Amino acid sequence: MSDWMNGGDIAFPNLGIYLKDVPRSFTIFGFTIMLYGVIIAVGVLLAFMVISKVAKRDGQNPDDFYDMGIYTLIFGIIGARIYYVIFAWEYYKDDLLSIFNIRQGGLAIYGGVIAGVATVIIWSKIKKKNMFEMLDTAFHGVLVGQIMGRWGNFTNREVFGGYTDSLFAMRIPIEAVRSRDLTQELYANIPAGANYIQVHPTFLYESVCNLILLIIMLIYGKKKAFKGECTLLYLGGYGIIRFVIEGIRVDQLLIPGTHIPVSQLLGICLFIGALVADIVIRVKINKSKAVVEEKSAEASEKED
């Protein structure tokens, strides 16, 4: 492959793939529409389709999720933006209006999850629904949205990792990348005369891992031990996925005053917390079953 790439090109050299002029946006009737937004919109539609299927499978009313989903989507996007801005404040403090420009990305998954969960909890209490049952179903849709949303990062040329020459290595022209995502390591590995960086496509890694987690949840959800277990499976599963992949990314959001990626720390905490919670709940369930069986046996002996 050539050492010079056009501004819109993306390549996977070790796979022999060269994509020419991959667009970020398109224009209809004079309006510019970002592919990032279109992909997210498609992800939302697919998410509701999956949620509807899971709800019917588990004996829930899909309409409840459509009603709740409107609020969850709105507050989830707001939460995702607030989370991102808080931990990337240096980039926004001198241009506050740019906080409202999400067309170029800048939505943090965990911020959306936190705001979304809070919305579901409040909605469930108001509507007198089982919160854990609602979350179990809703998180299937969250994963679908994440799987699709990462491809919006692809068209935006963001959410990538450090230098690599592995099988899935991706090349992007320097001019197509945000300056703050260009590290010394990436600059050091630019071949002489070349105008591209070669990186880990972490958006792809996470999209594939999320798909695997979704499949596991769809299969396991049919025989979950208790309401809320799919929620723990999501929190723990995505937590460990994010912990690993976050360590590769160059656009980490750091805890202020440290070099610790906030999403990496949160991811490992959620994994440990979900694992411990699952074990504790299962132990309690088994103890309750043992007590019931013991009382049943005693009752049988008295009858005899």
Secondary structure, 3 states (H helix, E strand, C coil): CCCCCCCCCEEEHHHCEEECCCCCEEEECCEEEEHHHHHHHHHHHHHHHHHHHHHHHCCCCHHHHHHHHHHHHHHHHHHHHHHHHHHCHHHCCCCHHHHHCCCCCCCCHHHHHHHHHHHHHHHHHHHCCCHHHHHHHHHHHHHHHHHHHHHHHHHCCCCCECECCCCCCEEEEHHHCCHHHCCHHHHHCCCCCCCEEEECCHHHHHHHHHHHHHHHHHHHHHHCCCCCHHHHHHHHHHHHHHHHHHCCECCCCECCCCCCEHHHHHHHHHHHHHHHHHHHHHHHHHHHHHHHHHHHHHHHHHHC
